[in-house]
Amino acid sequence: MQPIAQLQPTPLPPKPDCLVWYAGDPCDETIQQYHQAVEQQQRQEWQIKLAEPLQRQIADQQKQIVEQQNQIKTLQLKVESRNAEALQSEARSQAALNGIGAGIGAALALLVAVAGFRRLARLAAGREQERTASA
């Protein structure tokens, strides 16, 4: 935010105290220059009076902009941290589901292995009974 320049009216030259003898003499030109300087100073004072409230308004708006930018940054940080938390939570949930799936898969594999072993044991027992019966 840039500071707003304060306007200052230009100082007036001293008022001429000479006597004009004819139009266009040096005293007449000095008096005309003085009157032009007075008019210019009045215009500058008028501009300053008009510009002051606008400068205050601009300064206030610049402060608001800075505050809003800070608020935006704060909110962005909150959103980023919540996104990170959500991703971590999702990763934990996925890991838990993967663990449950692995446990169920291992249990099923064990059941299949036990059932297969029992079936083989029954078949082997049946064949042995056939051999003992035929012998």
Sine and cosine of phi, psi and omega as CSV:
sin_phi,cos_phi,sin_psi,cos_psi,sin_omega,cos_omega
0.00,0.00,0.80,-0.59,-0.03,-1.00
-1.00,-0.03,0.66,-0.75,0.06,-1.00
-0.93,0.36,0.56,-0.83,-0.01,-1.00
-1.00,0.07,0.77,-0.64,-0.05,-1.00
-0.94,0.35,0.70,-0.72,0.06,-1.00
-1.00,0.10,0.78,-0.63,0.00,-1.00
-1.00,0.09,0.68,-0.73,0.03,-1.00
-0.80,-0.59,0.73,-0.68,0.05,-1.00
-0.93,0.36,0.52,-0.85,0.03,-1.00
-0.95,0.31,0.63,-0.78,-0.01,-1.00
-0.94,0.35,0.51,-0.86,0.01,-1.00
-0.99,0.14,0.60,-0.80,0.14,-0.99
-0.95,0.32,0.30,-0.95,0.01,-1.00
-0.89,0.46,0.58,-0.82,-0.01,-1.00
-0.93,0.37,0.78,-0.63,-0.01,-1.00
-0.92,0.39,0.65,-0.76,0.03,-1.00
-0.87,-0.49,0.60,0.80,0.01,-1.00
-0.99,-0.16,0.14,-0.99,-0.04,-1.00
-0.94,-0.35,0.76,-0.65,-0.02,-1.00
-0.99,0.11,0.83,-0.55,0.01,-1.00
-0.99,-0.11,-0.54,0.84,0.01,-1.00
-0.40,-0.92,0.34,-0.94,-0.02,-1.00
-0.92,0.39,0.75,-0.66,0.03,-1.00
1.00,-0.05,-0.03,1.00,0.04,-1.00
-0.95,0.30,0.26,-0.97,-0.08,-1.00
-0.83,0.55,-0.59,0.81,0.01,-1.00
-0.92,0.39,-0.66,0.75,0.02,-1.00
-0.88,0.48,-0.68,0.73,0.02,-1.00
-0.91,0.42,-0.63,0.78,0.03,-1.00
-0.90,0.44,-0.67,0.74,0.02,-1.00
-0.91,0.42,-0.66,0.75,0.03,-1.00
-0.89,0.45,-0.66,0.75,0.05,-1.00
-0.90,0.44,-0.62,0.78,0.03,-1.00
-0.89,0.45,-0.73,0.69,0.01,-1.00
-0.89,0.45,-0.60,0.80,0.06,-1.00
-0.91,0.42,-0.64,0.77,0.03,-1.00
-0.90,0.43,-0.63,0.77,0.04,-1.00
-0.90,0.44,-0.70,0.72,0.02,-1.00
-0.89,0.46,-0.67,0.74,0.00,-1.00
-0.90,0.43,-0.66,0.75,0.02,-1.00
-0.90,0.43,-0.64,0.77,0.03,-1.00
-0.90,0.44,-0.66,0.75,0.04,-1.00
-0.89,0.45,-0.68,0.73,0.00,-1.00
-0.90,0.43,-0.66,0.75,0.04,-1.00
-0.89,0.46,-0.64,0.77,0.03,-1.00
-0.90,0.44,-0.69,0.72,0.03,-1.00
-0.89,0.45,-0.64,0.77,0.01,-1.00
-0.90,0.44,-0.70,0.72,0.00,-1.00
-0.88,0.47,-0.58,0.81,0.03,-1.00
-0.97,0.24,-0.56,0.83,-0.10,-1.00
-0.98,0.21,-0.48,0.87,-0.08,-1.00
-0.84,0.54,-0.77,0.64,0.01,-1.00
-0.89,0.45,-0.59,0.81,0.02,-1.00
-0.92,0.39,-0.62,0.79,0.04,-1.00
-0.91,0.42,-0.64,0.76,0.06,-1.00
-0.89,0.45,-0.68,0.73,0.00,-1.00
-0.89,0.45,-0.67,0.74,0.03,-1.00
-0.89,0.46,-0.70,0.72,0.01,-1.00
-0.88,0.47,-0.68,0.73,0.04,-1.00
-0.88,0.47,-0.68,0.73,-0.01,-1.00
-0.92,0.39,-0.58,0.81,0.06,-1.00
-0.91,0.43,-0.63,0.78,0.06,-1.00
-0.89,0.45,-0.68,0.73,0.02,-1.00
-0.88,0.48,-0.66,0.75,0.01,-1.00
-0.88,0.48,-0.70,0.72,0.01,-1.00
-0.89,0.45,-0.69,0.72,0.01,-1.00
-0.89,0.46,-0.68,0.73,0.00,-1.00
-0.92,0.40,-0.60,0.80,0.06,-1.00
-0.90,0.45,-0.64,0.77,0.05,-1.00
-0.90,0.43,-0.66,0.75,0.04,-1.00
-0.89,0.45,-0.65,0.76,0.02,-1.00
-0.89,0.46,-0.70,0.72,0.02,-1.00
-0.88,0.48,-0.67,0.74,0.01,-1.00
-0.89,0.46,-0.70,0.71,0.00,-1.00
-0.91,0.41,-0.62,0.79,0.04,-1.00
-0.89,0.46,-0.66,0.75,0.03,-1.00
-0.90,0.44,-0.65,0.76,0.03,-1.00
-0.89,0.46,-0.70,0.71,0.00,-1.00
-0.88,0.47,-0.69,0.72,0.00,-1.00
-0.89,0.45,-0.66,0.75,-0.01,-1.00
-0.93,0.37,-0.62,0.79,0.03,-1.00
-0.93,0.37,-0.60,0.80,0.06,-1.00
-0.89,0.46,-0.67,0.74,0.02,-1.00
-0.89,0.45,-0.68,0.73,0.03,-1.00
-0.89,0.46,-0.68,0.74,0.00,-1.00
-0.90,0.43,-0.65,0.76,0.02,-1.00
-0.91,0.41,-0.64,0.77,0.03,-1.00
-0.91,0.41,-0.66,0.75,0.01,-1.00
-0.90,0.44,-0.68,0.74,0.02,-1.00
-0.90,0.44,-0.64,0.77,0.02,-1.00
-0.90,0.43,-0.66,0.76,0.03,-1.00
-0.90,0.44,-0.69,0.72,0.01,-1.00
-0.89,0.47,-0.69,0.72,0.01,-1.00
-0.89,0.45,-0.66,0.75,0.03,-1.00
-0.90,0.44,-0.64,0.77,0.02,-1.00
-0.90,0.43,-0.70,0.72,0.03,-1.00
-0.90,0.44,-0.64,0.77,0.05,-1.00
-0.89,0.46,-0.64,0.76,0.03,-1.00
-0.90,0.43,-0.69,0.73,0.03,-1.00
-0.89,0.46,-0.70,0.72,0.01,-1.00
-0.88,0.47,-0.66,0.75,0.02,-1.00
-0.91,0.42,-0.65,0.76,0.03,-1.00
-0.90,0.45,-0.70,0.71,0.02,-1.00
-0.90,0.43,-0.66,0.75,0.02,-1.00
-0.89,0.46,-0.67,0.74,0.02,-1.00
-0.91,0.41,-0.65,0.76,0.02,-1.00
-0.90,0.44,-0.68,0.73,0.03,-1.00
-0.90,0.44,-0.66,0.75,0.02,-1.00
-0.89,0.46,-0.64,0.77,0.03,-1.00
-0.91,0.41,-0.67,0.74,0.03,-1.00
-0.88,0.47,-0.69,0.72,0.02,-1.00
-0.89,0.45,-0.66,0.75,0.01,-1.00
-0.90,0.43,-0.68,0.73,0.01,-1.00
-0.91,0.42,-0.71,0.71,0.00,-1.00
-0.89,0.45,-0.66,0.75,0.04,-1.00
-0.90,0.43,-0.65,0.76,0.01,-1.00
-0.90,0.43,-0.66,0.75,0.01,-1.00
-0.90,0.43,-0.66,0.75,0.01,-1.00
-0.90,0.43,-0.70,0.71,0.04,-1.00
-0.89,0.46,-0.63,0.78,0.00,-1.00
-0.91,0.42,-0.66,0.75,0.03,-1.00
-0.90,0.43,-0.68,0.73,0.01,-1.00
-0.90,0.44,-0.66,0.75,0.00,-1.00
-0.92,0.40,-0.62,0.78,0.01,-1.00
-0.92,0.39,-0.64,0.77,0.02,-1.00
-0.91,0.41,-0.64,0.77,0.02,-1.00
-0.92,0.38,-0.59,0.80,0.00,-1.00
-0.93,0.36,-0.59,0.81,0.05,-1.00
-0.92,0.39,-0.60,0.80,0.03,-1.00
-0.90,0.43,-0.66,0.75,0.00,-1.00
-0.92,0.40,-0.65,0.76,0.01,-1.00
-0.95,0.33,-0.54,0.84,0.01,-1.00
-0.96,0.27,-0.60,0.80,-0.01,-1.00
-0.99,0.15,-0.25,0.97,0.00,-1.00
-1.00,-0.01,0.00,0.00,0.00,0.00
